[in-house]
């Protein structure tokens, strides 16, 4: 059974599915881009070679293990500098195996199935950078919060934006230093791009996200800072945290009870 699955979601874009995370293979006239490298199990480089013979740029939305662990299959990746420490902390093949191999859906994979340590070159991704693939471009927008170096990619010609994990249904501000006030500033910067895209793609759960998710998350930030949010205790990856808006606990996506989309999960020490 093949590890990855895929589907064509746009004439120039394939969604590559790795368990519960999505990667995107975008093909321009001159080059292709792979957005994220997944959990690093099985060789994503070999897998995507069946879909394109163009040179491939590997662009990482952020450094988390479900998005960047397959980077060792490549010689060069692009990543925001603020996410470099976390990237290198996750780079050890044995540690990735120890962390993942007992999780449901990963038990059957051996150490040899995991991507090797990354030993190549990391090039920067910064606000305003434009990657030209030939008749299709990817503009970098920094939206720190979920990680210190999270970025999005705006495909202006297609009026599509790839949010990754940087904004969505269960945005987590859980690690030390990931403050709500800083995230609010990042979202307000993203707000200036309103009107340049009609479609949002995310990296988990439903692929397409409603446009109002950004306004939802801005509202959540402001209410957390004003101590007027719902402040609902929830579990995130087995850890007790708080949700800004109350959720349907019977729903696999933990949708908001009020029917809106964007929500923020946070710890009290970051509520400033």
N, C-alpha and C positions, 0 to 999 in steps of 0.2 A: 504494500500500500504506500503510495507516495505521501511524503510528509506534508508538503505544501499543497494548497489548492489556489485556484485563481479564477478571475472572471474579468471580462472586458467591461469597463464601466464608462468608457468614453473612447472615441475613435483613436485617441493617442495615449490612453491610460489603462493599465491593468491593475486591479486590486489583487495583491498577493496576500493570502491568508495563512497565518502561522498561529494555530490554536485560537486565542482570543485577541490577537493583535493584527493590524493591517499594515502592509507596506504598499507602496505605489511605484509602479514602473511606468515612467513617462517617456515617450519617444518623440524626439524632435527630428528635423530633417538631417541634422549633422551628428547629434549625440543623443544619448538617453540618460535619464537620471533614475536612480533607485532611492526612494525616500524610506529610510530606516532599513535595518538588517535583521530585526526580529530577535528571537530567543537564542539564535546561534546553533540550533540543532539542524543537521543536514546542511548541505552546501547550497546556500542561496545563490551564490555566483553561478554555479553550474545550472541551477534550475532556471534562472532568468535568461541564460544564454540561448534557450530554445525559442525565445520570443523576439530577440533582437541581436544583430551582429554589429551594432554601432558601439563606439566607445561609451563607457558608462561612468557617470559621476555618482558617487555615493554620498548622499546628503542626510545627516542625522537631525531629527527634530529635537532630540535631547539625549541624555546619557543613560537613561534607565535600562535595566537589563533586558526588558522585553522589546526594546527598540534598537539597541546598539550591540547586542552580544554576538551577532554574526559578522561583525566588522573584520574579524581575523581572516575571513575568506578573501579580503581585498587588500590591495597595496596602498590605496589612498582613500581617505574619507574626509568629509567636511563636517565641522562641528564648531559651535560657538565656544570661544575660549573659556567662558565662565563654567562650562560643563566638563572641562578637561580633568579636574581632580576626580570627579565621580566616574568618568570614563575609565581612567587608569585603575581605579579601585575595583572595577568590575571586569578587568581584562584577564584575570587568571582563570584558565580553563578548568582546573581542578575545583576551584572555589565555586564557579558557576555550576558545575556538575553537582557538587555537594548541596548547594542551595536548592537545585531544581529537581533532582532525580526521584525524590519521594513524593512530589506533587502529582495530583491526579492528571493523567494524560501524558506524563513524562517518564513514568516508571520503566518503560521498556527500552529506553535509550541508554547506551553505554557511554563512557567517557570519550571513546573514539568518535562518537556521533557529533560531539560538540565542536564548535569552531575553535581553531587554535588561537593562542594569544595574538593580539594585533601587534605587528612589528613594523608597520609601514609609516606613512606620512599623514599627519593630520593638518588640513588646511582650514582657515577660519571662515566662519559664517557670521556676518555682521549686518546690522540694520541697514537696509538700502541696497545691499548687494543684489545684483541681477545675474542669474545664470542663464545664458543664452544657449538653448539646445538646437536652434534653427527653427524659425517660425513659431516657436513657443518658448516663453521665458518664465523663470521662477524668481520672484522678488522676495527677498528675505525680510521678515518682520520679527523683531525680537519681542517676545511676550514672556518675560521671566515670572516665575511663580511656582509652577509645578516642579520645575528645576530652575537653577539660577541662570541657565543659558538656553531655555526653551525658545524655539523659533517656529514660525509658520511660513508657508510658502504660498505666495499669491501668483496665480496663473492669469495675468491680466487679459490676455487674448481670449481666453476661454471663460473669463468671469467666474473662476473657481478658486477657492482658497482651501488649503490643507491645514486644519487647525492642529492636527496631531493630538496631543494630550493637554494643550495649553489652555483650553477653555472648553467647558462642556457640562455634562450632566452630574459628574461627581468629581469636580476639580479638587485635588488634595493639596492643602497647605499644611503639611504635617511635619516637615523636617525643621530643625533649628534654623532660624534666620529667614524663613519664608513668610514674611509679614504681610498681613492683609493690606496695609496701606501701600506697600510697594507693588503688590499685585494690582491694586486699583489703578495706580499710575500707568502700569503696563497696558491694562485694558482701555484706559482713556486714550493712550497712544494708538491702539488698534482701532479705536472708534473712528479715527480720522480716515480710515480706509472704507468706511461705509459708502456704498454706491459703486464700488469697484468690483464687487462680486455678487453673484446671485445664488451660489451653491457653496455650502460648507461640507467638507469631508473630514471626518474624525477617524481616529485610529483604533477605536474600540466600540463595541455595542452596535447600534445602528450606524451605518456608514454616513448617511446624510442627516445633517443636524439643522433644525430650524434657525433662521436668521436671527430671531429674537434672543438666542442663547447668550449673546454678548451683553445685551441690556439686562438680562436676568442676572448674570454674574456681577455686573457693575452694581446693581441694586443690592445683591447679597453682600458685597463688600461694604457698601455704605451702611447697611443695617448692622453688620457685625461690629463695625467701628463705633456706631451709635448705640450699641447694646439693645437693638430693637429687633434682631432676628429671632427665629424660633429657638435656636440654641438646643437642638434636639440631640440627645445622646444616641450614637450609632456605633457600629463596629466597622472598622475599615482594615481589611487584612488581619482580622482578629484583634485589632487594637481599638480601645474605646476612644472615640473622638466626638466632635459635634457637627451636625449638619445645620447650615444656615436656614434651610427650609424643610419642613416636615415631609417625610417620604412614605410611600407605600411599601412596607416591609415585605409584603408577599410578592412584589414584582421583582423580576430578576435584574432589571435595570435601576431599581430603587427610584422610580419616577416620583416627582413632586406631587403631593396630594392636591395642590391647587391647579394642576394641569399645565403649569409652566415647565420649562426645560432646564435651564442652567441652575446649578447648585454648587455650593462650596462646602467641603468637609475640612475642618480645621481643628487645631488644638488651641487651648486658651492662651498659651504663651505667645502664639502668633497673631492674636486678635488685637493688633496695634499697628 
